[in-house]
Amino acid sequence: MSEFINNKEKRIKELLEFSRGIINDEDGFALVQKYKETLDNITPYDMFEMENRQLQMRIKPQQIKDKIEKIMNVIYSSLKNYNWEKPEKGHPLYNLIQENRELEKILHQIKLSIQKKNFSKFSENINKLPNFNNHYIRKENILFPYLEKALSNHLPLQVMWSLHDDIRKKWKTIVKIIDEEKQFCQVIYEQIGELFFLMYGMIFKEDLVVFPIAMESISKLDWQKMIHQEFEIGFSYIDVPVVNKAKLSEKTDEMDSLKQIFFKVETGELSHNQIEIIFNSLPIDITFIDKNDEVRYFSSPKDRFFPRSPAIIGRKVQNCHPPESVHIVEKILNSFKSGEKEKAEFHIQMRGKFIQIRYFALRDDDNKYMGTLEVSQDITEIRKLDGEKRLLD
């Protein structure tokens, strides 16, 4: 038996065959019986690698998302029994776990409000759910980049990001229905059922797969770096963790020395500190992606539109997007590299603001592609301008 348990490759192959059978709607009971010994000994790593191979086999993320809960339910006991060292209070992973426990309380209150036909309480608790977005944003922009560095098989993280977006869309849909109907109705019950399926499923995947792998794969130094970064994004449903504030604001000797470096060109010269202040004072978000598609810089304006974390520096820009939008990013970059285009422009409405997003191809004096500059700007007030304004009010 021990020889079988340690045969990781055999487990992964049989788990992959089992999952393909589920995806193809084969007899679930027969599949469970056929692969029972394997399914009884699955680890979080097996599950992660299985999904990685599914994606390498060109199985679409949507197909995986549609069937993943069935697969997870079958191997729940095996994953639950996996022994791993839990994080202590103050650890970034501890914060994520505690947020899940608080989320479960809110979901439970939503269930009770439905059972008691209390629409007011139901609506109140539903409107708390979007506050959980900070949890997902910290995963996408802090935890995932460090996992990508620690793991060679990190494609499943993109599927998880896609599931985050599914949950976000479901929040918006339910809130809209509540505003329109103002009472319980069949469509609300249907949407809540789908939401519970998604959110409880995500808690399950985090607690039993992603978090154990993260705890055992990411270095202590990188966990320490995460502590410095998660405060900028914020937390969901838990008190802001108490940490050494002085430690958070520490400046390394290397950074202090950089402050003295001058940037000197024909049109002037600037110190490192002056450059940083100028970029961060501009009313735009700037992100630079180098010729290898890796994020190398982003500015930190006072009012940021899109979440960013130092963890994404060096990260492939393709990994900074869910699967559904990666093809757009690839299309832009390929058109820049080939010389077909020099810029791409989009505009979206977000949280009551009108945001313009522009991409520019960067080239050297020999017209060689050096990277891409992304510039995002809130042009809500600019669009309202009319006539002239010559005096300072």
Beta strands, then each sheet from edge to edge (+ up, - down):
strand 1: 262-265
strand 2: 268-271
strand 3: 284-290
strand 4: 295-298
strand 5: 343-350
strand 6: 353-363
strand 7: 369-378
sheet 1: 1+ 2-
sheet 2: 4+ 3- 7+ 6- 5+
end
